[in-house]
Amino acid sequence: MTAMDLLDLNDSGHLLDPHHGEPVPTEQVPAVIENHLRLHEDTTDIFLYVHGWRTSNDRAENAAARLFQLVEELAEQQPHAYPRIDPFRPQFVCVRWPSGSAATKSGYRTIRERTAAMAQSGHASHVLASVLGYFNEHRALPETGPDVLRSAYGQYLHAVGHSFGGRFLTHAIEQASNRLAPGPDTFAWPWKSDAYPWTLDSLTVFQMAAPADAFTTAPYTRLLDDSVLNAPVAMTFSPHDRALGLWHRQTEDGHNGVGFMGATGPQEHLHTMRLHPTTESYAFPVGRLVNIDAGAYYRSSPLRIEGAHSDYFRPESAHLLLSLANHAR
């Protein structure tokens, strides 16, 4: 598999120095990221992955590697299915954060509050902004056409989260977007002392740990604004996900999670489609929120207490990511 870069945050959202593990002062974050990450000239797609609840650093790295290996293998097996990204030369980044807690209601609430605090404090959003700002400054920007803001040429950015990782990403994206006034159809990320407008080309969340009606309230409503994301928010769900069914109802005032039933609003932004087999092409709707019904694939064992919550390491998931990357052109 293609080598993967690792970035670690502490429980306040500060970047940890890749060499000695100490928190990096905010003003030094861009320089550390520029020294640590290297965008290759021949890269076609950049994937940033954020893991979910109760995931150690080793498990997070293994999960990201497992998912990205599926992506590479499928792209190699059927390049004809993704003609706009052939050849496919990806670059992978895994962001690790302290997600450990007891498997209890109070443990769940601890991590829920931590994900919000890490972003709202400004530290995590600054790190995420700097990472994507670095890639934006150095990437070959997609050419623009008269009707769309993307084309087959350029290097594309994709954000991928699992469970609370998706919640963390949405909080951080929302906070980063408020730091500077974005321009038309762009997301202004603070990078060094300047603002570099850019477009996130896809945002995919596997089994998102947020209330099903989250996108009707702040801060999630910010992601419905075209000036924040010029990409669909694709969210898988499965009724076999007990972590976001029973557990979620007990900790979120009776509400099921997005990963259990999909997002429920706002209706004017919602579209629902099933997770496709690898042999079937996607036709993505024009819209901001896309529920992906993965119940036929994400089933796991009935003996596992969390059910299908982590059952997304499948070729069908890789097919979704590659199809979204192909769609971005």
Secondary structure, DSSP 4 states (H G I P E B T S, - for coil): ---EEEEEB-TTSPBBPTTT-PBPPGGGHHHHHHHH----TT--EEEEEE--SS--HHHHHHHHHHHHHHHHHHHHH-GGGSGGG-S--EEEEEEE------SSHHHHHHHHHHHHHHHHTSHHHHHHHHHHHHHHHHS-PPPP-SS-S--SSS-EEEEEEETHHHHHHHHHHHHHHHHS---TT-EEEEETTEEEEE---EEEEES--SBTTGGGSTTGGGGGSTTT-SS-EEEEE-TTBSIIIIIHHHHTTTPPBHHHH-----GGGEEEEEPPPTTS-----SSSEEEEE-TTT----TTSTTBTTT---SHHHHHHHHHHHHHT-
